[in-house]
């Protein structure tokens, strides 16, 4: 063995050893603790960096031959890249197997799907660069770099102009969409795209062969290479056409073909499912236009922009078409929004409209406040959207922030308005805190300085004060608020979880939970329970044990009871919201078994843990149905069994006000306001169990009256709701709904 070969082997051994050690260290980081998409991306980037010296060197070794063959150079470079990737992945896998509860197999398929085609494409590009610049390695490296930059530029341009949230790059890998979608799947889009990567690799090798043939003395015929290039490019085009026709490689046209419905007004262009009733589509358009007008007025934008909204039927459809399943998103520079549909309209639509309209304030290529055009100040972007939202839950953003402060979880304001600081906190904390901070600044100092900051002025300069002083004032404002016990319980459940980056084996756990939900929905209870238990063993979260119990409660009550008991034991004294939910489930088991006193006892225990308003109402209704013969007919319906229509007819005739309340709410939920109105009026004429019931009844009554065109009656109900409500969020929603009554289709 020659000395040069020994040195080369020693160099390869040192390099692969270093990469194995790096992989071992990387597996200690969140999301990288098990092989999956993240590790595949690291391996893809490694290949792009290492390909230039390997491919150009391989080409230099090949060129002196009488008949240089690019395929031989490509094979040599590819083998080197795959060896380096294998060392990196092997080191990471070793740590996963030795020191984590994560499964090696769960996400491992992502690694070759993401990393291998990138390595092959990079090897082909670097080989071509070496053949184009024989004897000039620096020029070859510059040509290779130009190819990488061209690939990245094309990917970014396609993402900037197109409707999707994902980015697909043949060299640099795959960005699947927003990080808040925890469960990733190896779907048809990725496989189609990677077939395209292989076709591009073949095309690059064909060009290299064409160059090699032309450089021969005398030059050879290049017909075979030209045919190969043509076939490869034809394959690339065919894959793109196939992806567009199936919706896997999204275009606006392909999305519209799947959705099928469209309604356009002066301020909103709504693309919706074709089966959506005309009245609902018109209501959605009117609400959208009202939101665009209100947000534009708040931000000083005149005239308001035209906002384009795509409303998707399901998480699965949205993930397939635009790459983000559960996460609504906006492209502010295009004023385009992608949201999920819901019975009462997309709940996050106004939030996303703030992003879309705010693009006119921020300007720039992304329509958001960003340093150097790419470092997005997410705290400003999301904080302004939360600040201009109508409260969607039981509490205002300020109340949530005060409760977060009491828990010691309120992020520092200076971090929230930094590009990286916002994402260092769990999403619930970051969104809630930035929304309260921005809303406070708008309330106390007006919108102008906030908009200056949104347009790019440094935060302290925009307000004329250091952010530390603004934060001190905000904290003093929050400190003057009171935190009811119910809010403290809700905040513990909302803000204590560490989020995606704080979960063990986060991708695997999320994938198991998603599969468990799908199995339960399909009626495969035992399979779902086994998946929930696997997720629980990894995550250590008692909520997964509750999921196992829920999956078994109909088919195996004894096993369900055991799972609930195990979950309660794991909880200890913490997480009262989850404890309340488990106690309710145990009460349901006892009720199904005919033990009404035991069921009522468990419901009362759950109610004593101060659950949120929907669970409070449900528990109260269950206690009443268990203990009051006049409401006994509600039992099968509340437990999800029996003849629902017969139960609702019995409830409608009940003398207990809770009976017509339940029947009226059910009628309103199924879009039958004419039936709902008299039932809700009867319920409100009696003594409902609590303020929570009265507020909900008035809200449903007002909405039903508005839908039927009874504007005066609707506003009277909302006014009464404002007086009866004991929470500011309910009062804010009532005022907003009253102002919107005129935009209801039935109120023209």
MIMIVO-906241 format. One record per residue (C-alpha): residue number from 1; x, y, z. Coordinates in steps of 0.001 Angstrom, whole numbers. Example, Ala and Ser with C-alpha at 12.3 -4.5 7.8 and 13.67 -1.06 7.14 Angstrom:
2
     k         u         v         w
     1     12300     -4500      7800
     2     13670     -1060      7140
REM end
This chain:
748
     k         u         v         w
     1         0         0         0
     2      1492      3358     -1021
     3      1984      6208      1400
     4      -506      8411      -484
     5     -3169      5754      -320
     6     -2474      5239      3373
     7     -2868      8955      3955
     8     -6142      8982      2021
     9     -7505      6073      4043
    10     -6409      7738      7279
    11     -8123     10929      6194
    12    -11336      9083      5396
    13    -11185      7259      8727
    14    -10681     10525     10603
    15    -13470     12228      8679
    16    -16016      9479      9167
    17    -15072      9191     12834
    18    -15554     12913     13327
    19    -18936     12769     11596
    20    -20010      9806     13713
    21    -19067     11799     16814
    22    -20985     14802     15463
    23    -24036     12619     14821
    24    -23771     11284     18369
    25    -23765     14845     19734
    26    -26594     15984     17461
    27    -28827     13211     18794
    28    -28739     14975     22141
    29    -30641     17951     20707
    30    -34448     18342     20606
    31    -36060     16809     17494
    32    -32751     15153     16561
    33    -32816     12529     19297
    34    -34178      9969     16823
    35    -33391      9605     13101
    36    -36026     11420     11070
    37    -36615     14417      8856
    38    -34314     16708     10855
    39    -31368     14301     10640
    40    -32107     13754      6953
    41    -31814     17513      6407
    42    -28472     17638      8234
    43    -27217     14762      6090
    44    -28452     16478      2911
    45    -26635     19698      3808
    46    -23507     17695      4633
    47    -23625     16195      1134
    48    -23992     19606      -505
    49    -20938     20914      1375
    50    -18746     17838       803
    51    -19742     17251     -2828
    52    -17632     20050     -4318
    53    -14203     18681     -3329
    54    -15207     15050     -3850
    55    -16877     15487     -7244
    56    -14316     17890     -8687
    57    -11470     15666     -7472
    58    -13123     12614     -9003
    59    -13506     14470    -12306
    60     -9809     15498    -12240
    61     -8812     11863    -11794
    62    -11009     10819    -14695
    63    -10091     13514    -17238
    64     -6562     12276    -18089
    65     -7985      8965    -19309
    66     -8292      8511    -23029
    67    -12049      8136    -22777
    68    -13026      9906    -19535
    69    -16339      8656    -18142
    70    -18404     11014    -15978
    71    -20316      8030    -14576
    72    -17136      6670    -13002
    73    -16389     10044    -11419
    74    -19984     10323    -10250
    75    -19888      6840     -8723
    76    -16669      7676     -6844
    77    -18072     10967     -5509
    78    -21420      9420     -4619
    79    -19771      6583     -2707
    80    -17782      9093      -670
    81    -20844     11192       124
    82    -22908      8163      1117
    83    -20095      7000      3397
    84    -20009     10387      5124
    85    -23790     10423      5491
    86    -23760      6875      6857
    87    -21179      7861      9493
    88    -23284     10827     10599
    89    -26507      8810     10752
    90    -24767      5870     12426
    91    -23442      8067     15235
    92    -26871      9582     15806
    93    -28559      6168     15727
    94    -26100      4835     18301
    95    -27041      7529     20794
    96    -30738      7000     20096
    97    -30436      3273     20784
    98    -28275      3641     23886
    99    -29654      6667     25700
   100    -33240      7449     24628
   101    -36630      5708     24690
   102    -37142      6684     21056
   103    -37599      4114     18324
   104    -34920      3913     15651
   105    -37446      2770     13068
   106    -40219      5368     13460
   107    -38814      8145     11275
   108    -35808      6439      9736
   109    -37418      6324      6268
   110    -37149     10117      6122
   111    -33348      9936      6218
   112    -32756      8202      2856
   113    -35742      9964      1270
   114    -34394     13382      2226
   115    -30633     12822      2228
   116    -29855     10256      -482
   117    -31292     12097     -3532
   118    -29564     15291     -2383
   119    -26251     13445     -2224
   120    -26716     11993     -5719
   121    -27758     15342     -7209
   122    -24833     17118     -5515
   123    -22408     14461     -6774
   124    -23742     14849    -10324
   125    -23502     18652    -10181
   126    -19953     18616     -8799
   127    -18890     16045    -11402
   128    -20296     18269    -14153
   129    -18480     21268    -12675
   130    -15219     19308    -12698
   131    -15664     18352    -16361
   132    -16560     21925    -17327
   133    -13401     23301    -15672
   134    -10672     20711    -16287
   135     -7496     21451    -14353
   136     -9071     24508    -12711
   137    -10525     23407     -9353
   138    -11345     26928     -8186
   139    -13373     27604    -11304
   140    -15061     24237    -10874
   141    -15927     25078     -7272
   142    -17409     28407     -8370
   143    -19475     26662    -11033
   144    -20716     24184     -8422
   145    -21574     27022     -6034
   146    -23452     28780     -8836
   147    -25493     25613     -9358
   148    -26344     25389     -5651
   149    -27315     29072     -5554
   150    -29445     28653     -8688
   151    -31225     25689     -7115
   152    -31858     27585     -3887
   153    -32989     30690     -5774
   154    -35441     28681     -7857
   155    -36830     27002     -4734
   156    -37253     30294     -2877
   157    -38832     31967     -5898
   158    -41306     29104     -6297
   159    -42151     29296     -2586
   160    -42489     33079     -2763
   161    -44797     33019     -5778
   162    -46732     29818     -5074
   163    -49523     28979     -2615
   164    -47835     26255      -555
   165    -46088     26379      2811
   166    -43452     23791      1947
   167    -40136     24249       130
   168    -38664     21505     -2044
   169    -35040     21743     -3189
   170    -33325     18998     -5144
   171    -30001     19732     -3460
   172    -30757     21312      -107
   173    -33614     19086       956
   174    -37213     19559      2024
   175    -38979     21979      4354
   176    -42369     20336      5021
   177    -44180     23401      6376
   178    -44807     25098      9734
   179    -42975     23620     12728
   180    -46207     23500     14736
   181    -47361     20454     12756
   182    -45646     17847     14923
   183    -46600     14609     13136
   184    -44776     14257      9812
   185    -45463     11574      7240
   186    -43553     10295      4244
   187    -46222     11249      1746
   188    -46684     11048     -1995
   189    -45532     14648     -2482
   190    -42087     13922     -1083
   191    -41717     10714     -3073
   192    -42816     12386     -6312
   193    -40423     15239     -5769
   194    -37542     12892     -5013
   195    -38251     11036     -8248
   196    -37831     14405     -9889
   197    -34508     14830     -8058
   198    -33288     11558     -9548
   199    -34402     12702    -12997
   200    -32447     15954    -12575
   201    -29435     13896    -11480
   202    -29694     11915    -14695
   203    -29961     15132    -16705
   204    -26819     16566    -15064
   205    -24917     13365    -15773
   206    -26134     13502    -19367
   207    -24730     17020    -19731
   208    -21432     15871    -18188
   209    -21296     12991    -20687
   210    -22032     15453    -23489
   211    -19110     17644    -22332
   212    -16809     14630    -22031
   213    -17646     13415    -25545
   214    -17081     16862    -27030
   215    -13692     17118    -25306
   216    -12367     13912    -26862
   217     -9847     14072    -29651
   218    -11394     13773    -32122
   219    -14774     14790    -30604
   220    -17222     11902    -30339
   221    -20882     11702    -31235
   222    -23182     12928    -28471
   223    -26475     11507    -29692
   224    -26873      9066    -26787
   225    -26141     11766    -24208
   226    -28605     14150    -25851
   227    -31337     11499    -25839
   228    -30644     10778    -22177
   229    -30897     14474    -21295
   230    -34165     14786    -23212
   231    -35659     11736    -21490
   232    -34587     13002    -18051
   233    -36088     16442    -18646
   234    -39262     14855    -20003
   235    -39501     12841    -16772
   236    -39055     16014    -14716
   237    -41891     17673    -16607
   238    -44146     14626    -16373
   239    -43640     14456    -12607
   240    -44524     18119    -12225
   241    -47665     17683    -14317
   242    -48659     14592    -12342
   243    -48104     16416     -9044
   244    -50164     19381    -10191
   245    -53025     17141    -11359
   246    -53165     15244     -8045
   247    -52620     18329     -5894
   248    -49407     16924     -4403
   249    -47317     19688     -6000
   250    -49723     22512     -5473
   251    -50767     25204     -7875
   252    -53648     27565     -7300
   253    -55481     25891    -10145
   254    -55098     22424     -8629
   255    -56305     23681     -5235
   256    -59325     25319     -6849
   257    -60167     22113     -8700
   258    -60222     20199     -5426
   259    -62217     22823     -3500
   260    -64576     23702     -6339
   261    -66356     26778     -4906
   262    -65573     30484     -5129
   263    -67228     33708     -4006
   264    -65653     37117     -4577
   265    -66347     40546     -3129
   266    -64545     43920     -3111
   267    -62277     42957      -186
   268    -62218     39140      -103
   269    -61881     36361     -2644
   270    -63094     33155      -957
   271    -62219     29716     -2389
   272    -64343     27178      -526
   273    -65595     23580      -753
   274    -68163     23248     -3520
   275    -70683     21568     -1199
   276    -70710     24469      1260
   277    -74273     25873      1459
   278    -74687     29187      -327
   279    -75863     30973      2827
   280    -72771     29826      4751
   281    -70456     30847      1918
   282    -72065     34276      1749
   283    -71788     34668      5522
   284    -68124     33738      5341
   285    -67528     36306      2608
   286    -69333     39027      4545
   287    -67442     38260      7766
   288    -64155     38239      5884
   289    -64859     41601      4286
   290    -65912     43114      7594
   291    -62687     41856      9204
   292    -60556     43229      6376
   293    -62267     46616      6689
   294    -61891     46734     10492
   295    -58254     45615     10494
   296    -57384     48015      7661
   297    -58932     50885      9612
   298    -57002     49902     12740
   299    -53738     49811     10777
   300    -54427     52965      8766
   301    -54483     51122      5417
   302    -56576     52808      2731
   303    -57867     51447       483
   304    -57978     47954      2039
   305    -56275     45201        45
   306    -58042     42317     -1634
   307    -57441     39284       599
   308    -57584     35831      -965
   309    -58696     32954      1295
   310    -58629     29205       619
   311    -60886     27268      3024
   312    -60044     23553      3290
   313    -62372     20733      4310
   314    -60003     18810      6574
   315    -56533     18583      8039
   316    -55660     15812      5586
   317    -56802     17769      2540
   318    -54973     20893      3624
   319    -51756     18978      4319
   320    -51896     17331       902
   321    -52587     20530     -1003
   322    -50443     23158       724
   323    -48246     21279      3172
   324    -49596     22442      6527
   325    -52314     20331      8101
   326    -53338     21779     11437
   327    -51601     25139     11074
   328    -53341     28007      9321
   329    -50915     30292      7538
   330    -50709     33473      5493
   331    -48357     34768      2829
   332    -48577     38491      3659
   333    -46725     39617       537
   334    -49439     37968     -1557
   335    -52326     38623       881
   336    -53146     34894       576
   337    -54536     32828      3453
   338    -54945     29060      3898
   339    -57339     28006      6698
   340    -59438     25077      7894
   341    -63208     25212      7714
   342    -65429     24887     10792
   343    -69163     24891     11485
   344    -69209     28583     12431
   345    -66474     29607      9986
   346    -62680     29373     10225
   347    -61877     30416     13813
   348    -58428     31799     12975
   349    -59523     33831      9942
   350    -59306     37262     11575
   351    -55863     36431     12983
   352    -54641     35548      9497
   353    -56311     38629      8005
   354    -54164     40803     10296
   355    -51093     39161      8740
   356    -52418     39721      5227
   357    -53388     43374      5758
   358    -50262     44019      7819
   359    -48167     43214      4756
   360    -49023     46674      3436
   361    -47557     48215      6611
   362    -44369     46171      6720
   363    -43598     46236      3006
   364    -40502     44427      1818
   365    -40385     41127       -47
   366    -42101     39179      2765
   367    -44642     41743      3981
   368    -43527     41280      7604
   369    -41094     43147      9875
   370    -37770     41470      9120
   371    -34147     42404      9639
   372    -32062     42120      6499
   373    -35336     41054      4813
   374    -35138     37486      6188
   375    -34841     37578     10024
   376    -38543     37872     10833
   377    -39615     39606     14057
   378    -42209     36934     14770
   379    -43193     38516     18088
   380    -44359     41629     16252
   381    -46076     39615     13517
   382    -47989     37273     15818
   383    -48392     39770     18645
   384    -50206     42266     16430
   385    -52502     39524     15101
   386    -53411     38396     18630
   387    -53837     42011     19767
   388    -56389     42740     17026
   389    -58305     39471     17463
   390    -61629     39086     19198
   391    -61031     36686     22139
   392    -61663     33139     20983
   393    -61715     31521     24410
   394    -62801     32290     27942
   395    -60123     34830     28783
   396    -58574     37945     27264
   397    -54930     38108     26226
   398    -54166     40285     29267
   399    -55759     37783     31634
   400    -53757     34964     30092
   401    -50544     37006     30391
   402    -51187     37826     34054
   403    -51773     34155     34843
   404    -48606     33277     32927
   405    -46731     35830     35022
   406    -48012     34242     38240
   407    -46725     30858     37031
   408    -43292     32359     36346
   409    -43625     31516     32650
   410    -44061     34976     31070
   411    -41282     35426     28465
   412    -39239     38666     28638
   413    -40552     41313     26249
   414    -37090     41935     24800
   415    -36927     38295     23677
   416    -40402     38373     22183
   417    -39528     41120     19696
   418    -36225     39520     18665
   419    -36199     37291     15562
   420    -34948     34220     17421
   421    -36410     34929     20860
   422    -40042     34325     19938
   423    -39388     30730     18883
   424    -37317     29959     21971
   425    -40527     29848     24050
   426    -43350     27303     23633
   427    -45916     28572     21131
   428    -48726     29103     23654
   429    -46530     31314     25822
   430    -44968     33230     22924
   431    -48283     33995     21206
   432    -50104     34888     24434
   433    -47386     37120     25839
   434    -46616     38986     22605
   435    -50340     39544     21999
   436    -50873     41043     25444
   437    -47739     43214     25166
   438    -48721     44627     21759
   439    -52350     45109     22808
   440    -51214     46964     25938
   441    -48966     49261     23877
   442    -51790     50009     21433
   443    -54192     50750     24305
   444    -51772     53018     26185
   445    -49704     54639     23430
   446    -51864     54289     20331
   447    -51300     52312     17159
   448    -48773     54703     15559
   449    -45592     53579     17382
   450    -46556     49910     17010
   451    -46995     50409     13275
   452    -43645     52218     13046
   453    -42001     49191     14642
   454    -43950     46897     12298
   455    -42659     48921      9348
   456    -39057     48293     10413
   457    -38132     51070     12846
   458    -36139     49650     15803
   459    -38501     49031     18704
   460    -36983     51501     21174
   461    -36773     54189     18492
   462    -40384     53628     17432
   463    -41623     54198     21011
   464    -39015     56705     22145
   465    -38335     54575     25230
   466    -36208     51509     25999
   467    -38096     48252     25817
   468    -37197     47568     29475
   469    -39278     50588     30538
   470    -42189     49543     28352
   471    -41991     46050     29825
   472    -41964     47464     33380
   473    -45152     49414     32657
   474    -46775     46343     31095
   475    -45934     44204     34104
   476    -47348     46875     36422
   477    -50559     46877     34373
   478    -50790     43090     34562
   479    -50060     43177     38281
   480    -53173     45245     38920
   481    -55385     42492     37495
   482    -56890     39666     39522
   483    -56562     36001     38624
   484    -59687     33955     39421
   485    -59010     30350     40461
   486    -60549     29094     37199
   487    -58022     31137     35191
   488    -55116     29808     37246
   489    -56207     26225     36489
   490    -56672     26962     32793
   491    -53299     28716     32553
   492    -51543     25773     34173
   493    -52953     23493     31480
   494    -52281     25929     28643
   495    -48794     27199     29452
   496    -47028     24580     31555
   497    -46345     22094     28702
   498    -42911     22677     27209
   499    -44105     22479     23609
   500    -42596     20668     20640
   501    -38972     21291     21612
   502    -39571     20113     25178
   503    -41175     16724     24413
   504    -39219     13502     24411
   505    -39122     11880     20981
   506    -41551     14568     19833
   507    -42040     13393     16232
   508    -42529      9770     17202
   509    -44921     10591     20021
   510    -46969     12888     17790
   511    -47070     10233     15081
   512    -48252      7555     17514
   513    -50936      9876     18883
   514    -52151     10699     15376
   515    -52322      6990     14484
   516    -54152      6268     17754
   517    -56757      8925     16983
   518    -57256      7542     13481
   519    -57645      3997     14826
   520    -60154      5102     17454
   521    -62134      7027     14842
   522    -62256      3871     12698
   523    -63580      1839     15634
   524    -60381      -112     16311
   525    -60332       514     20047
   526    -57722     -2040     21138
   527    -55325      -965     18422
   528    -55820      2686     19407
   529    -55267      1898     23096
   530    -52023        81     22314
   531    -50776      3079     20326
   532    -51741      5492     23109
   533    -49835      3339     25604
   534    -46758      3258     23391
   535    -46901      7042     23156
   536    -47291      7282     26933
   537    -44281      5057     27605
   538    -42150      7384     25509
   539    -43582     10761     26520
   540    -44351     10035     30153
   541    -47525     12092     29680
   542    -50602     10804     31604
   543    -52782     12347     28879
   544    -51744      9440     26643
   545    -53026      6986     29248
   546    -56308      8860     29252
   547    -56408      8383     25478
   548    -55954      4629     25998
   549    -58884      4601     28417
   550    -61091      6585     26040
   551    -60333      4119     23240
   552    -61479      1177     25389
   553    -64435      2643     27261
   554    -67054      1114     24956
   555    -65441     -2255     24231
   556    -63648     -3028     27511
   557    -64810      -872     30456
   558    -62607     -2705     32955
   559    -59460     -2038     30907
   560    -60556      1569     30437
   561    -60990      1984     34206
   562    -57513       553     34734
   563    -56030      3035     32248
   564    -57814      5960     33922
   565    -56604      4829     37360
   566    -53057      4554     36051
   567    -53285      8048     34565
   568    -54563      9530     37835
   569    -51754      7863     39766
   570    -49189      9274     37328
   571    -50667     12762     37672
   572    -50043     13061     41393
   573    -51374     16391     42631
   574    -50777     18341     39414
   575    -52673     19181     36225
   576    -56198     19693     37590
   577    -57661     20180     34096
   578    -56519     16732     32982
   579    -57572     15211     36311
   580    -61064     16689     35815
   581    -61321     15188     32325
   582    -60265     11736     33567
   583    -62730     11850     36456
   584    -65483     12729     33994
   585    -64546      9709     31877
   586    -64640      7469     34960
   587    -68062      8889     35771
   588    -69224      7983     32268
   589    -68086      4392     32869
   590    -70107      4168     36067
   591    -73179      5703     34407
   592    -73011      3212     31532
   593    -72788       448     34148
   594    -76002      1710     35803
   595    -74312      3067     38962
   596    -75792      6582     38935
   597    -74686      7589     42486
   598    -71055      6717     41741
   599    -71252      8554     38410
   600    -72657     11670     40067
   601    -69934     11561     42732
   602    -67206     11490     40113
   603    -68824     14265     38090
   604    -69015     16443     41217
   605    -65366     15726     42001
   606    -64430     16717     38443
   607    -66531     19868     38672
   608    -64764     20837     41898
   609    -61448     21040     40024
   610    -62624     24202     38184
   611    -62637     22967     34571
   612    -63144     25262     31607
   613    -66633     26550     30797
   614    -67593     23904     28181
   615    -66617     21062     30533
   616    -68297     22856     33457
   617    -71570     22997     31523
   618    -71285     19387     30382
   619    -70537     18093     33884
   620    -73422     20077     35327
   621    -75761     18674     32675
   622    -74588     15123     33396
   623    -75118     15542     37141
   624    -78609     16858     36464
   625    -79403     14009     34075
   626    -78179     11416     36596
   627    -80109     12899     39546
   628    -83258     14474     38016
   629    -85828     12093     36470
   630    -87114     14990     34325
   631    -83786     14950     32484
   632    -83139     11212     32434
   633    -83796     11123     28687
   634    -80595     13114     28160
   635    -78480     10216     29432
   636    -78000      8190     26241
   637    -77450     11359     24206
   638    -74858     12781     26636
   639    -73059      9433     26627
   640    -73051      9276     22839
   641    -75402      6340     22452
   642    -79095      5699     21849
   643    -81552      7658     19711
   644    -80406     11289     19774
   645    -83611     12607     18198
   646    -85807     10899     20768
   647    -83625     12269     23593
   648    -83803     15803     22190
   649    -87605     15602     21839
   650    -87869     14568     25486
   651    -85519     17351     26559
   652    -87496     19927     24588
   653    -90640     18958     26514
   654    -88907     18948     29920
   655    -90018     21363     32641
   656    -86443     21695     33872
   657    -84917     24736     32036
   658    -81850     22665     31333
   659    -83914     20444     29009
   660    -84908     23132     26496
   661    -81428     24635     26850
   662    -79799     21392     25691
   663    -82344     20863     22927
   664    -82061     24484     21796
   665    -78280     24404     21705
   666    -78389     21205     19659
   667    -80824     22794     17196
   668    -78626     25885     16856
   669    -75552     23719     16286
   670    -77216     21834     13426
   671    -78285     25104     11749
   672    -81981     25109     12707
   673    -82542     28581     14230
   674    -86337     28426     13945
   675    -86415     25434     16300
   676    -83666     26791     18547
   677    -85184     30206     19306
   678    -88315     29203     21278
   679    -86401     26509     23160
   680    -83660     28905     24223
   681    -86240     31555     25188
   682    -87961     28977     27442
   683    -84632     28033     29003
   684    -83741     31655     29727
   685    -87157     32263     31280
   686    -86290     29691     33955
   687    -83457     29320     36412
   688    -80451     27896     34591
   689    -77753     26328     36790
   690    -75066     29020     36442
   691    -73855     32139     34664
   692    -71984     29931     32216
   693    -75293     28440     31008
   694    -77004     31802     30786
   695    -74174     33351     28774
   696    -74096     30433     26352
   697    -77886     30425     25960
   698    -77973     34164     25259
   699    -75131     33860     22741
   700    -76896     31037     20883
   701    -80232     32869     20991
   702    -78748     36106     19662
   703    -77011     34318     16799
   704    -80185     32418     15881
   705    -82279     35600     15906
   706    -79738     37380     13739
   707    -79740     34535     11226
   708    -83514     34782     10886
   709    -83360     38578     10440
   710    -84591     39587     13916
   711    -81959     42300     14364
   712    -83609     44032     17306
   713    -84100     40759     19142
   714    -80514     39700     18467
   715    -79073     42950     19768
   716    -81296     42797     22814
   717    -79946     39333     23595
   718    -76361     40468     23151
   719    -76975     43481     25375
   720    -78402     41198     28042
   721    -75383     38920     27624
   722    -73049     41879     28271
   723    -74896     42603     31506
   724    -75013     38956     32599
   725    -71461     37951     31684
   726    -68866     37685     34412
   727    -65906     37546     32022
   728    -64546     40274     29794
   729    -63915     37908     26884
   730    -67649     37112     26721
   731    -68503     40798     26789
   732    -66037     41570     23988
   733    -67457     38791     21823
   734    -70996     40031     22463
   735    -70136     43568     21381
   736    -68366     42300     18282
   737    -71203     39928     17340
   738    -73787     42693     17787
   739    -71855     44917     15395
   740    -71756     42057     12876
   741    -75434     41202     12927
   742    -76011     43348      9866
   743    -73603     41222      7849
   744    -75566     38013      8434
   745    -77186     36799      5209
   746    -80571     36635      6870
   747    -80293     40184      8164
   748    -80378     42088      4909
REM end
